Amino acid sequence: MRNAFLKHLPILLLGASALFSSCNNSSAKKAGASDSATTKETVKIGVLHSLSGTMAISEVSLRDAVQMAVDEINAKGGVLGKQIEPVIVDPASDWDLFAEKAKELLIDKKVSAVFGCWTSVSRKSVLPVFEQNNGLLFYPVQYEGEECSNSVIYTGATPNQQLIPAAEYLMSEKGGGYKKFYLLGTDYVFPRTANKILKAYLLSKGIPKENIIEEYTPFHHQDYQTIISKVKRFAADGKACILSTINGDSNVPFYKEFANQGLSSATCPIMAFSVAEDELRSMDTEFLVGHLAAWNYFQSNDLPENKKFVADFKAFCAKKGLPGGDKRVTDDPICWAYTGVYLWAKAAEKAGSFEVSKVRNALYSLDFTSPDGLVKMDPRNHHLAKPVVIGEIKPDGQFDIIWKSEGLVDPQPWSPLTSPDKDCDWVNHNGTYAKK
């Protein structure tokens, strides 16, 4: 409506009085203030996901999930009477560029909140930008913990909501009773910190040091022949498994080489922490059947709200002409990227404001019926309580859910295994504090 008015403003001015002209000039100046986070009709949010580079295989779909949530909320009237206007940027899997794009969104575009990042190194890169500019980042991917920022809403899992239940399952009789663990990851902060926690857990359960191997490869690593040869020797006497924190497109050659050397889920199962349905779309499932993944959501969840979410996402992708169309799939990060937008919108409505401090306070203990069922924000910090699930890969690239936690699992930003003296509380303390 405003654009149509401005389009015809010169015509109106020709036949108007000086007073009328003056009033309209004043209105035009106000309408032109497009550089603020909110205008009379819209509120801006930022979308900070890699649309190119090594992480595009995972992050493009998170942009799509955010856009779908925005479209749904806008169709219902928006937030506080305003339509959400997403400002989408491409940090291109470049960690320094993530920080630059975050500045652009917060300082130049003046967005009210940002939804983005996948890797912990990208999150760490933008963290100072958000903390220095009173920004609010909704981060949708599992991470290593050991962080308690007032500027991040962590909708992904903490270690006790993914890593520990997975290792515990593999050591159980139902999970195979495995006694040897090859910790293999991409060389950056999440895999290294995750494996520090996993190693501490395994040692606490009596696994000998010599039965734990730890190894890392760079981003976009493609040649896994030597590493898989070492895995094969490690697994030769049985009861060995892999805990994988490999990220991005390196997973394709990793699983392929694993099969090429005659290994399978029967001889040495892989428990993945960064491979979900969306990554499996670009992989040959012939090599993947029987391997495992630990998350908080799978597309195969049979809840009515999830069935609707899956159908809606497929329809959205088809309608928008996105690659894959109605063949697209949902997965854990997609679920939490989508949920994050709704949590922000619900908190803003509760606060009656888009102001960061008011939205942040409104998020404490806030619940929401997500595609994964009812989830709840922690009453003291910025993490999400939710269920934990373990799935086995099927030939169609979906997961058969073979284990699920009883109810919601509360988040532990600081692992009691490696940081027993620390906790995270923004209500009674100033973030991270020393426990007595």
RODREN-396426 format. One record per residue (C-alpha): residue number from 1; x, y, z. Coordinates in nm, 2 decimals, decimal comma. Layout:
N
site tigu=NUM&east=X&north=Y&up=Z
...
***
This chain:
436
site tigu=1&east=0,00&north=0,00&up=0,00
site tigu=2&east=0,28&north=0,24&up=0,10
site tigu=3&east=0,46&north=0,18&up=-0,23
site tigu=4&east=0,15&north=0,25&up=-0,44
site tigu=5&east=0,10&north=0,57&up=-0,25
site tigu=6&east=0,45&north=0,69&up=-0,31
site tigu=7&east=0,43&north=0,59&up=-0,68
site tigu=8&east=0,14&north=0,84&up=-0,73
site tigu=9&east=0,27&north=1,10&up=-0,49
site tigu=10&east=0,40&north=1,34&up=-0,77
site tigu=11&east=0,05&north=1,35&up=-0,93
site tigu=12&east=-0,11&north=1,42&up=-0,59
site tigu=13&east=0,13&north=1,70&up=-0,52
site tigu=14&east=0,05&north=1,88&up=-0,85
site tigu=15&east=-0,31&north=1,93&up=-0,75
site tigu=16&east=-0,27&north=1,98&up=-0,38
site tigu=17&east=-0,24&north=2,28&up=-0,16
site tigu=18&east=0,10&north=2,38&up=-0,01
site tigu=19&east=-0,02&north=2,25&up=0,33
site tigu=20&east=-0,13&north=1,92&up=0,18
site tigu=21&east=0,20&north=1,90&up=0,00
site tigu=22&east=0,39&north=1,96&up=0,32
site tigu=23&east=0,21&north=1,69&up=0,50
site tigu=24&east=0,27&north=1,44&up=0,23
site tigu=25&east=0,64&north=1,52&up=0,21
site tigu=26&east=0,67&north=1,46&up=0,58
site tigu=27&east=0,49&north=1,12&up=0,54
site tigu=28&east=0,71&north=1,03&up=0,26
site tigu=29&east=1,02&north=1,08&up=0,47
site tigu=30&east=0,88&north=0,86&up=0,74
site tigu=31&east=0,78&north=0,59&up=0,49
site tigu=32&east=1,13&north=0,59&up=0,34
site tigu=33&east=1,30&north=0,49&up=0,67
site tigu=34&east=1,37&north=0,14&up=0,53
site tigu=35&east=1,70&north=0,11&up=0,71
site tigu=36&east=1,54&north=0,05&up=1,05
site tigu=37&east=1,45&north=-0,30&up=1,19
site tigu=38&east=1,08&north=-0,22&up=1,19
site tigu=39&east=0,87&north=0,00&up=0,97
site tigu=40&east=0,50&north=0,07&up=1,00
site tigu=41&east=0,43&north=-0,25&up=0,81
site tigu=42&east=0,73&north=-0,48&up=0,85
site tigu=43&east=0,99&north=-0,62&up=1,09
site tigu=44&east=1,32&north=-0,74&up=0,95
site tigu=45&east=1,50&north=-1,06&up=1,05
site tigu=46&east=1,84&north=-1,19&up=0,92
site tigu=47&east=1,91&north=-1,53&up=0,76
site tigu=48&east=2,27&north=-1,62&up=0,79
site tigu=49&east=2,33&north=-1,96&up=0,63
site tigu=50&east=2,59&north=-2,08&up=0,37
site tigu=51&east=2,43&north=-2,10&up=0,03
site tigu=52&east=2,76&north=-2,19&up=-0,14
site tigu=53&east=3,08&north=-2,37&up=-0,04
site tigu=54&east=3,13&north=-2,69&up=0,15
site tigu=55&east=2,85&north=-2,64&up=0,40
site tigu=56&east=2,58&north=-2,56&up=0,14
site tigu=57&east=2,49&north=-2,93&up=0,14
site tigu=58&east=2,35&north=-2,88&up=0,49
site tigu=59&east=2,27&north=-2,51&up=0,52
site tigu=60&east=2,06&north=-2,43&up=0,22
site tigu=61&east=1,77&north=-2,62&up=0,36
site tigu=62&east=1,78&north=-2,42&up=0,68
site tigu=63&east=1,73&north=-2,10&up=0,48
site tigu=64&east=1,43&north=-2,27&up=0,32
site tigu=65&east=1,29&north=-2,38&up=0,66
site tigu=66&east=1,32&north=-2,02&up=0,80
site tigu=67&east=1,15&north=-1,88&up=0,49
site tigu=68&east=0,86&north=-2,13&up=0,52
site tigu=69&east=0,81&north=-2,04&up=0,89
site tigu=70&east=0,81&north=-1,67&up=0,79
site tigu=71&east=0,55&north=-1,73&up=0,51
site tigu=72&east=0,32&north=-1,92&up=0,75
site tigu=73&east=0,34&north=-1,65&up=1,02
site tigu=74&east=0,29&north=-1,37&up=0,77
site tigu=75&east=-0,02&north=-1,55&up=0,63
site tigu=76&east=-0,17&north=-1,55&up=0,99
site tigu=77&east=-0,12&north=-1,18&up=1,03
site tigu=78&east=0,25&north=-1,16&up=1,11
site tigu=79&east=0,40&north=-1,06&up=1,45
site tigu=80&east=0,25&north=-0,77&up=1,65
site tigu=81&east=0,06&north=-0,67&up=1,34
site tigu=82&east=0,38&north=-0,65&up=1,12
site tigu=83&east=0,48&north=-0,87&up=0,83
site tigu=84&east=0,82&north=-1,04&up=0,87
site tigu=85&east=1,07&north=-0,93&up=0,61
site tigu=86&east=1,37&north=-1,18&up=0,58
site tigu=87&east=1,71&north=-1,04&up=0,48
site tigu=88&east=1,90&north=-1,33&up=0,33
site tigu=89&east=2,28&north=-1,32&up=0,30
site tigu=90&east=2,54&north=-1,59&up=0,19
site tigu=91&east=2,85&north=-1,62&up=0,41
site tigu=92&east=2,96&north=-1,89&up=0,16
site tigu=93&east=3,11&north=-2,14&up=0,42
site tigu=94&east=3,38&north=-1,87&up=0,49
site tigu=95&east=3,41&north=-1,82&up=0,87
site tigu=96&east=3,55&north=-1,46&up=0,84
site tigu=97&east=3,27&north=-1,37&up=0,60
site tigu=98&east=3,02&north=-1,50&up=0,85
site tigu=99&east=3,13&north=-1,22&up=1,09
site tigu=100&east=3,12&north=-0,96&up=0,81
site tigu=101&east=2,77&north=-1,06&up=0,71
site tigu=102&east=2,66&north=-1,06&up=1,07
site tigu=103&east=2,77&north=-0,70&up=1,10
site tigu=104&east=2,58&north=-0,62&up=0,78
site tigu=105&east=2,26&north=-0,76&up=0,92
site tigu=106&east=2,29&north=-0,60&up=1,26
site tigu=107&east=2,44&north=-0,26&up=1,18
site tigu=108&east=2,34&north=-0,19&up=0,82
site tigu=109&east=2,01&north=-0,37&up=0,79
site tigu=110&east=1,92&north=-0,34&up=1,16
site tigu=111&east=1,74&north=-0,67&up=1,18
site tigu=112&east=1,55&north=-0,76&up=1,50
site tigu=113&east=1,69&north=-1,11&up=1,52
site tigu=114&east=1,91&north=-1,34&up=1,31
site tigu=115&east=1,86&north=-1,71&up=1,23
site tigu=116&east=2,18&north=-1,88&up=1,12
site tigu=117&east=2,51&north=-2,06&up=1,13
site tigu=118&east=2,58&north=-2,44&up=1,13
site tigu=119&east=2,93&north=-2,51&up=1,23
site tigu=120&east=3,06&north=-2,40&up=1,57
site tigu=121&east=3,35&north=-2,21&up=1,41
site tigu=122&east=3,09&north=-2,00&up=1,22
site tigu=123&east=2,90&north=-1,94&up=1,55
site tigu=124&east=3,23&north=-1,85&up=1,73
site tigu=125&east=3,31&north=-1,61&up=1,45
site tigu=126&east=2,99&north=-1,41&up=1,48
site tigu=127&east=2,96&north=-1,43&up=1,86
site tigu=128&east=3,16&north=-1,11&up=1,93
site tigu=129&east=2,95&north=-0,92&up=1,67
site tigu=130&east=2,63&north=-1,02&up=1,84
site tigu=131&east=2,76&north=-0,95&up=2,19
site tigu=132&east=2,90&north=-0,61&up=2,09
site tigu=133&east=2,59&north=-0,50&up=1,90
site tigu=134&east=2,31&north=-0,63&up=2,12
site tigu=135&east=2,21&north=-0,89&up=1,86
site tigu=136&east=2,01&north=-1,21&up=1,90
site tigu=137&east=2,12&north=-1,52&up=1,71
site tigu=138&east=1,89&north=-1,83&up=1,69
site tigu=139&east=2,13&north=-2,12&up=1,64
site tigu=140&east=1,96&north=-2,44&up=1,52
site tigu=141&east=2,24&north=-2,71&up=1,52
site tigu=142&east=2,37&north=-2,94&up=1,78
site tigu=143&east=2,69&north=-2,82&up=1,94
site tigu=144&east=2,97&north=-2,89&up=2,19
site tigu=145&east=2,84&north=-2,69&up=2,48
site tigu=146&east=3,09&north=-2,50&up=2,70
site tigu=147&east=2,92&north=-2,17&up=2,60
site tigu=148&east=2,66&north=-1,96&up=2,77
site tigu=149&east=2,61&north=-1,64&up=2,56
site tigu=150&east=2,34&north=-1,39&up=2,63
site tigu=151&east=2,32&north=-1,32&up=2,26
site tigu=152&east=2,24&north=-1,68&up=2,14
site tigu=153&east=1,93&north=-1,89&up=2,16
site tigu=154&east=2,06&north=-2,25&up=2,12
site tigu=155&east=1,77&north=-2,46&up=1,97
site tigu=156&east=2,02&north=-2,74&up=1,88
site tigu=157&east=2,13&north=-3,01&up=2,12
site tigu=158&east=2,38&north=-2,98&up=2,40
site tigu=159&east=2,62&north=-3,29&up=2,45
site tigu=160&east=2,39&north=-3,46&up=2,70
site tigu=161&east=2,10&north=-3,43&up=2,44
site tigu=162&east=2,30&north=-3,62&up=2,17
site tigu=163&east=2,65&north=-3,73&up=2,23
site tigu=164&east=2,62&north=-3,91&up=2,56
site tigu=165&east=2,29&north=-4,09&up=2,49
site tigu=166&east=2,45&north=-4,22&up=2,17
site tigu=167&east=2,76&north=-4,36&up=2,34
site tigu=168&east=2,55&north=-4,50&up=2,62
site tigu=169&east=2,33&north=-4,68&up=2,37
site tigu=170&east=2,62&north=-4,84&up=2,18
site tigu=171&east=2,77&north=-4,97&up=2,50
site tigu=172&east=2,43&north=-5,12&up=2,61
site tigu=173&east=2,33&north=-5,48&up=2,53
site tigu=174&east=2,05&north=-5,35&up=2,30
site tigu=175&east=2,30&north=-5,13&up=2,11
site tigu=176&east=2,56&north=-5,41&up=2,06
site tigu=177&east=2,78&north=-5,38&up=2,37
site tigu=178&east=3,06&north=-5,21&up=2,18
site tigu=179&east=3,40&north=-5,18&up=2,36
site tigu=180&east=3,62&north=-5,00&up=2,11
site tigu=181&east=3,55&north=-4,65&up=1,98
site tigu=182&east=3,71&north=-4,46&up=1,68
site tigu=183&east=3,63&north=-4,09&up=1,72
site tigu=184&east=3,66&north=-3,94&up=1,38
site tigu=185&east=3,57&north=-3,58&up=1,30
site tigu=186&east=3,63&north=-3,27&up=1,10
site tigu=187&east=3,91&north=-3,05&up=1,25
site tigu=188&east=3,74&north=-2,77&up=1,42
site tigu=189&east=3,59&north=-2,68&up=1,76
site tigu=190&east=3,27&north=-2,89&up=1,77
site tigu=191&east=3,44&north=-3,23&up=1,69
site tigu=192&east=3,74&north=-3,16&up=1,92
site tigu=193&east=3,53&north=-3,05&up=2,21
site tigu=194&east=3,26&north=-3,32&up=2,15
site tigu=195&east=3,53&north=-3,59&up=2,15
site tigu=196&east=3,69&north=-3,45&up=2,47
site tigu=197&east=3,35&north=-3,50&up=2,63
site tigu=198&east=3,29&north=-3,84&up=2,47
site tigu=199&east=3,64&north=-3,96&up=2,57
site tigu=200&east=3,58&north=-3,85&up=2,93
site tigu=201&east=3,25&north=-4,04&up=2,93
site tigu=202&east=3,39&north=-4,36&up=2,78
site tigu=203&east=3,68&north=-4,36&up=3,03
site tigu=204&east=3,44&north=-4,30&up=3,32
site tigu=205&east=3,26&north=-4,62&up=3,20
site tigu=206&east=3,57&north=-4,83&up=3,21
site tigu=207&east=3,67&north=-4,82&up=2,84
site tigu=208&east=4,05&north=-4,86&up=2,83
site tigu=209&east=4,25&north=-4,57&up=2,67
site tigu=210&east=4,39&north=-4,80&up=2,41
site tigu=211&east=4,04&north=-4,88&up=2,29
site tigu=212&east=3,97&north=-4,51&up=2,20
site tigu=213&east=4,13&north=-4,36&up=1,89
site tigu=214&east=4,08&north=-4,00&up=1,79
site tigu=215&east=4,15&north=-3,85&up=1,45
site tigu=216&east=4,06&north=-3,54&up=1,24
site tigu=217&east=4,04&north=-3,43&up=0,88
site tigu=218&east=4,01&north=-3,08&up=0,73
site tigu=219&east=3,69&north=-2,94&up=0,59
site tigu=220&east=3,61&north=-3,07&up=0,24
site tigu=221&east=3,85&north=-3,37&up=0,29
site tigu=222&east=3,80&north=-3,62&up=0,01
site tigu=223&east=4,05&north=-3,90&up=0,05
site tigu=224&east=3,96&north=-4,14&up=0,33
site tigu=225&east=4,15&north=-4,45&up=0,20
site tigu=226&east=4,43&north=-4,44&up=0,47
site tigu=227&east=4,20&north=-4,36&up=0,76
site tigu=228&east=3,95&north=-4,64&up=0,67
site tigu=229&east=4,25&north=-4,88&up=0,64
site tigu=230&east=4,33&north=-4,79&up=1,00
site tigu=231&east=3,96&north=-4,83&up=1,10
site tigu=232&east=3,96&north=-5,17&up=0,94
site tigu=233&east=4,26&north=-5,29&up=1,15
site tigu=234&east=4,11&north=-5,14&up=1,46
site tigu=235&east=3,78&north=-5,32&up=1,40
site tigu=236&east=3,94&north=-5,66&up=1,30
site tigu=237&east=3,88&north=-5,83&up=1,64
site tigu=238&east=3,52&north=-5,71&up=1,67
site tigu=239&east=3,31&north=-5,49&up=1,90
site tigu=240&east=3,43&north=-5,17&up=1,74
site tigu=241&east=3,23&north=-4,87&up=1,62
site tigu=242&east=3,28&north=-4,52&up=1,49
site tigu=243&east=3,16&north=-4,20&up=1,65
site tigu=244&east=3,15&north=-3,95&up=1,36
site tigu=245&east=3,16&north=-3,58&up=1,38
site tigu=246&east=3,25&north=-3,54&up=1,01
site tigu=247&east=3,07&north=-3,23&up=0,87
site tigu=248&east=2,97&north=-3,12&up=0,53
site tigu=249&east=3,04&north=-3,28&up=0,19
site tigu=250&east=3,33&north=-3,49&up=0,33
site tigu=251&east=3,07&north=-3,74&up=0,44
site tigu=252&east=3,01&north=-3,86&up=0,09
site tigu=253&east=3,36&north=-4,00&up=0,02
site tigu=254&east=3,39&north=-4,11&up=0,38
site tigu=255&east=3,09&north=-4,35&up=0,37
site tigu=256&east=3,18&north=-4,46&up=0,01
site tigu=257&east=3,54&north=-4,55&up=0,11
site tigu=258&east=3,41&north=-4,73&up=0,42
site tigu=259&east=3,20&north=-4,96&up=0,20
site tigu=260&east=3,47&north=-5,00&up=-0,07
site tigu=261&east=3,70&north=-5,15&up=0,19
site tigu=262&east=3,44&north=-5,41&up=0,28
site tigu=263&east=3,33&north=-5,26&up=0,61
site tigu=264&east=2,96&north=-5,24&up=0,70
site tigu=265&east=2,72&north=-5,15&up=0,98
site tigu=266&east=2,74&north=-5,52&up=1,08
site tigu=267&east=3,12&north=-5,52&up=1,12
site tigu=268&east=3,17&north=-5,16&up=1,25
site tigu=269&east=2,86&north=-4,94&up=1,28
site tigu=270&east=2,90&north=-4,56&up=1,23
site tigu=271&east=2,71&north=-4,34&up=1,48
site tigu=272&east=2,69&north=-4,00&up=1,31
site tigu=273&east=2,63&north=-3,67&up=1,49
site tigu=274&east=2,62&north=-3,45&up=1,17
site tigu=275&east=2,45&north=-3,66&up=0,91
site tigu=276&east=2,07&north=-3,65&up=0,87
site tigu=277&east=1,81&north=-3,70&up=0,61
site tigu=278&east=1,90&north=-3,39&up=0,41
site tigu=279&east=2,27&north=-3,50&up=0,37
site tigu=280&east=2,15&north=-3,85&up=0,27
site tigu=281&east=1,96&north=-3,70&up=-0,03
site tigu=282&east=2,30&north=-3,66&up=-0,21
site tigu=283&east=2,45&north=-3,99&up=-0,10
site tigu=284&east=2,41&north=-4,35&up=-0,23
site tigu=285&east=2,21&north=-4,52&up=0,05
site tigu=286&east=2,34&north=-4,86&up=-0,07
site tigu=287&east=2,65&north=-4,79&up=0,14
site tigu=288&east=2,46&north=-4,65&up=0,44
site tigu=289&east=2,20&north=-4,90&up=0,54
site tigu=290&east=2,22&north=-5,00&up=0,90
site tigu=291&east=2,44&north=-4,72&up=1,01
site tigu=292&east=2,32&north=-4,49&up=1,29
site tigu=293&east=2,26&north=-4,13&up=1,38
site tigu=294&east=2,17&north=-3,95&up=1,71
site tigu=295&east=1,95&north=-3,65&up=1,69
site tigu=296&east=1,64&north=-3,50&up=1,86
site tigu=297&east=1,41&north=-3,53&up=1,55
site tigu=298&east=1,37&north=-3,76&up=1,25
site tigu=299&east=1,13&north=-3,71&up=0,96
site tigu=300&east=0,99&north=-4,06&up=1,04
site tigu=301&east=0,84&north=-3,93&up=1,37
site tigu=302&east=0,47&north=-4,02&up=1,34
site tigu=303&east=0,32&north=-3,73&up=1,53
site tigu=304&east=0,03&north=-3,56&up=1,35
site tigu=305&east=0,21&north=-3,22&up=1,37
site tigu=306&east=0,52&north=-3,37&up=1,21
site tigu=307&east=0,33&north=-3,53&up=0,93
site tigu=308&east=0,17&north=-3,19&up=0,85
site tigu=309&east=0,52&north=-3,03&up=0,88
site tigu=310&east=0,67&north=-3,27&up=0,63
site tigu=311&east=0,39&north=-3,24&up=0,39
site tigu=312&east=0,40&north=-2,86&up=0,42
site tigu=313&east=0,77&north=-2,84&up=0,36
site tigu=314&east=0,75&north=-3,06&up=0,05
site tigu=315&east=0,47&north=-2,84&up=-0,08
site tigu=316&east=0,66&north=-2,52&up=0,00
site tigu=317&east=0,97&north=-2,64&up=-0,19
site tigu=318&east=0,76&north=-2,74&up=-0,49
site tigu=319&east=0,56&north=-2,41&up=-0,49
site tigu=320&east=0,88&north=-2,20&up=-0,47
site tigu=321&east=1,05&north=-2,41&up=-0,74
site tigu=322&east=1,34&north=-2,51&up=-0,51
site tigu=323&east=1,57&north=-2,79&up=-0,62
site tigu=324&east=1,42&north=-3,13&up=-0,53
site tigu=325&east=1,07&north=-2,99&up=-0,51
site tigu=326&east=0,83&north=-3,22&up=-0,34
site tigu=327&east=1,10&north=-3,48&up=-0,31
site tigu=328&east=1,27&north=-3,28&up=-0,04
site tigu=329&east=1,31&north=-3,41&up=0,31
site tigu=330&east=1,31&north=-3,27&up=0,66
site tigu=331&east=1,57&north=-3,33&up=0,93
site tigu=332&east=1,68&north=-3,22&up=1,28
site tigu=333&east=1,84&north=-2,89&up=1,20
site tigu=334&east=1,55&north=-2,81&up=0,96
site tigu=335&east=1,31&north=-2,87&up=1,24
site tigu=336&east=1,49&north=-2,64&up=1,49
site tigu=337&east=1,55&north=-2,37&up=1,23
site tigu=338&east=1,18&north=-2,37&up=1,17
site tigu=339&east=1,10&north=-2,39&up=1,54
site tigu=340&east=1,34&north=-2,10&up=1,62
site tigu=341&east=1,13&north=-1,86&up=1,41
site tigu=342&east=0,82&north=-1,95&up=1,59
site tigu=343&east=0,98&north=-1,92&up=1,93
site tigu=344&east=1,10&north=-1,57&up=1,84
site tigu=345&east=0,76&north=-1,47&up=1,71
site tigu=346&east=0,58&north=-1,61&up=2,02
site tigu=347&east=0,83&north=-1,44&up=2,25
site tigu=348&east=0,78&north=-1,11&up=2,07
site tigu=349&east=0,41&north=-1,14&up=2,10
site tigu=350&east=0,44&north=-1,22&up=2,47
site tigu=351&east=0,68&north=-0,93&up=2,53
site tigu=352&east=0,47&north=-0,69&up=2,31
site tigu=353&east=0,80&north=-0,58&up=2,16
site tigu=354&east=1,08&north=-0,67&up=1,92
site tigu=355&east=1,34&north=-0,52&up=2,16
site tigu=356&east=1,61&north=-0,78&up=2,21
site tigu=357&east=1,62&north=-0,77&up=2,59
site tigu=358&east=1,24&north=-0,80&up=2,61
site tigu=359&east=1,22&north=-1,09&up=2,36
site tigu=360&east=1,51&north=-1,27&up=2,54
site tigu=361&east=1,33&north=-1,24&up=2,88
site tigu=362&east=1,00&north=-1,37&up=2,73
site tigu=363&east=1,18&north=-1,68&up=2,60
site tigu=364&east=1,25&north=-1,82&up=2,95
site tigu=365&east=1,03&north=-2,13&up=3,01
site tigu=366&east=0,84&north=-2,06&up=2,68
site tigu=367&east=0,70&north=-2,38&up=2,53
site tigu=368&east=0,60&north=-2,45&up=2,17
site tigu=369&east=0,44&north=-2,75&up=1,99
site tigu=370&east=0,71&north=-2,81&up=1,73
site tigu=371&east=0,71&north=-3,08&up=1,46
site tigu=372&east=0,89&north=-3,29&up=1,73
site tigu=373&east=0,60&north=-3,23&up=1,98
site tigu=374&east=0,60&north=-3,01&up=2,28
site tigu=375&east=0,94&north=-2,85&up=2,36
site tigu=376&east=1,03&north=-2,60&up=2,62
site tigu=377&east=1,29&north=-2,33&up=2,67
site tigu=378&east=1,50&north=-2,36&up=2,98
site tigu=379&east=1,39&north=-2,14&up=3,27
site tigu=380&east=1,75&north=-2,02&up=3,34
site tigu=381&east=1,94&north=-2,02&up=3,02
site tigu=382&east=1,89&north=-2,00&up=2,64
site tigu=383&east=1,88&north=-2,37&up=2,56
site tigu=384&east=1,59&north=-2,60&up=2,47
site tigu=385&east=1,46&north=-2,91&up=2,65
site tigu=386&east=1,35&north=-3,18&up=2,40
site tigu=387&east=1,36&north=-3,55&up=2,34
site tigu=388&east=1,66&north=-3,75&up=2,21
site tigu=389&east=1,63&north=-4,01&up=1,94
site tigu=390&east=1,86&north=-4,27&up=1,77
site tigu=391&east=1,78&north=-4,39&up=1,43
site tigu=392&east=1,91&north=-4,65&up=1,18
site tigu=393&east=1,94&north=-4,56&up=0,82
site tigu=394&east=1,70&north=-4,74&up=0,58
site tigu=395&east=1,74&north=-4,80&up=0,20
site tigu=396&east=1,51&north=-4,50&up=0,13
site tigu=397&east=1,74&north=-4,26&up=0,32
site tigu=398&east=1,50&north=-4,23&up=0,61
site tigu=399&east=1,56&north=-4,34&up=0,97
site tigu=400&east=1,40&north=-4,62&up=1,16
site tigu=401&east=1,38&north=-4,49&up=1,52
site tigu=402&east=1,53&north=-4,76&up=1,74
site tigu=403&east=1,56&north=-4,57&up=2,07
site tigu=404&east=1,39&north=-4,26&up=2,22
site tigu=405&east=1,44&north=-4,09&up=2,56
site tigu=406&east=1,16&north=-4,09&up=2,81
site tigu=407&east=1,02&north=-3,74&up=2,79
site tigu=408&east=1,21&north=-3,42&up=2,74
site tigu=409&east=1,58&north=-3,41&up=2,82
site tigu=410&east=1,69&north=-3,08&up=3,00
site tigu=411&east=2,00&north=-2,92&up=2,84
site tigu=412&east=2,34&north=-2,91&up=3,01
site tigu=413&east=2,55&north=-2,63&up=2,84
site tigu=414&east=2,85&north=-2,72&up=3,06
site tigu=415&east=2,91&north=-3,10&up=3,07
site tigu=416&east=2,95&north=-3,24&up=3,42
site tigu=417&east=3,21&north=-3,47&up=3,27
site tigu=418&east=3,46&north=-3,20&up=3,18
site tigu=419&east=3,33&north=-2,89&up=3,36
site tigu=420&east=3,17&north=-3,02&up=3,68
site tigu=421&east=3,22&north=-2,68&up=3,85
site tigu=422&east=3,04&north=-2,47&up=3,60
site tigu=423&east=2,67&north=-2,40&up=3,50
site tigu=424&east=2,48&north=-2,15&up=3,29
site tigu=425&east=2,22&north=-1,92&up=3,44
site tigu=426&east=2,11&north=-1,58&up=3,32
site tigu=427&east=1,83&north=-1,54&up=3,57
site tigu=428&east=2,01&north=-1,58&up=3,90
site tigu=429&east=2,37&north=-1,54&up=3,78
site tigu=430&east=2,54&north=-1,34&up=3,50
site tigu=431&east=2,57&north=-1,64&up=3,26
site tigu=432&east=2,84&north=-1,89&up=3,34
site tigu=433&east=2,91&north=-1,92&up=3,71
site tigu=434&east=3,11&north=-2,14&up=3,95
site tigu=435&east=2,89&north=-2,40&up=4,12
site tigu=436&east=2,95&north=-2,45&up=4,50
***
